[in-house]
Amino acid sequence: MAHVQRFDHVGITVADLPSATTFFVGLGLEVEGTGSVEGEFVETVCGIPGAHCEIEMLRPPGGGSGLELASFITPDHEPGSPTAMANEVGLRNVSFEVGDLQAALDAVAADGYGLIGGIGEYENSVRMAYVRGPEGMIVSLFEQLS
């Protein structure tokens, strides 16, 4: 019996929620909802006594799987590596298909976010690049070439 019914979202913990939200909204995601969670539910689920966090839920235009950005008010967040590379254990990247890769890269570059490597092309079917997003997260942007 399959337990999973659908893929809902990926959650990323950030220190600067407004900055991270601005980055992803700039790529075209839409804010679906915001909120603050604290108390028994979040403490139980996270296993962190006294947990209190602010959340922004983002989804692509027209729906689909979401991106949950969370910033802990208590306890203080634990910093991750701002220079993590794709081969480090953990969340490797969050990936989005874009209509025009170069335009998307130009837009994030205008906000100070740059390429990790270069733009790769795979078998004349897809172009992809990794961008170092807010707080060092790796964001994969790709464009279909057919």
N, C-alpha and C positions, 0 to 999 in steps of 0.2 A: 504494500500500500504506500503510495506517495504521500508524504506529509506536507510538502510545500504546495501551496495552491497558486501563488504568484510572487514575483519579486516586487517588493514595495519601495525600499529606499536604502541608501547608504548613509550612515551617520559619521560626521567628522567633528571632532572636538577642536575648537579654536580659542585663542585668547582674545582676539579682536573680532567680535561678531559683526559689527557694522562694516568693517573693511572686507571681511570674507564675503558677506552678503552682497556688497557693492560689486565685487569681482565677478561673482556668478550671475548676478542680474545683468551686468555688462555683457556677458556672453549670451544672454537671451533667456535665462531661466526666469521664472516668475515666482514671486512670494505667494505661497498658498496659505500660509498662516504663521503666526508668531505666538509665543507664549512663554510662560515661566512655570517651571515645575519644581516642586519641593514636597517634602513630606514622606510618608510611609511608602507610597508607590515607587517613587524614584529611588529612595534609599534601598528598597528591597531589590529592585531590578538591577541597579548599578552595583549594589553591595558596598555602598559608600555612606556611612552614617553622616547625617547633616547635609546631604547633597541638595544643592539648589542650583538650577541652571536656567539660562535663557535659551530659547530655541527659535530658529527660523526654518520653516519647511519650504523648500523650493521644488518646483516641477517644471518640465519643459512645456512650451506652449502646446496646448491641446491635450495635456495629461501625460501619463506615463510614469515610469519609476522616478522617485524623488531623491533629493539630497537634503538631509537634515544637518544643519549646522547648529552646534550646541556650544555654549560658553559657560563654564562653571563659575558661579558667584562664590559658593562654598562647596567643598574646600577649594583652595587655590588650585589652578590648573598645573599640571606637571608638564614642563616643556619637552617637546620632542626634538629630534635633530632637524634643524632648519636646512641642512644640506644633504638629507637622506637621498640615496640613489635608488634606482629601480630594483637593484639586486638585494636590498636590505629587507629582512623579514618584517612583515606587517602589511598594511594596506599599501599596495604597489602604486596605484594611481586611480583617479576617477576620470572617466573618459566620456567625451561628448562628440557626436557627429555634428559638423558645421557645414553650411552651404558653401562657404568660400574660406578656405584655410588661411590664405594670406591676409584677407580682411580681418579675420578673427585674431590672427597674430599681431597685426598692426594695432588693433584696438587694445589688446592687453599690454602691448609694448608702450603705448601712449600713457598707460597707467603705471608704468614702471616694472612690468613683469616680463621676463625674458625667457628665451629658449634655454633648455638644458643642453641640448646637442644641436641638431639641425633638423631639416625637413627631409623625411625619408619617403620614398615611393616604393610600393610593393606591387610587382608584376602588373604595372599599368592599371591597377584597380583602386588603389587607395594611397593618399598622401597623409602623413601623420607627423606630428611634432609633440614633444613634451615641453610644457611650460612650467617654470617654477612659480607657483601661485602664492597666495597669502600664507604666511607663516611656514614657507618652505614646502607646502604640499605639491605633489606632482599632478599636473592636470594634462591629460592626453586630449589633443584635439585632432580630429581626422575628417578628411573629405573624400567621399566616393568619387571615382573618376570615370564613371561610365556615362 
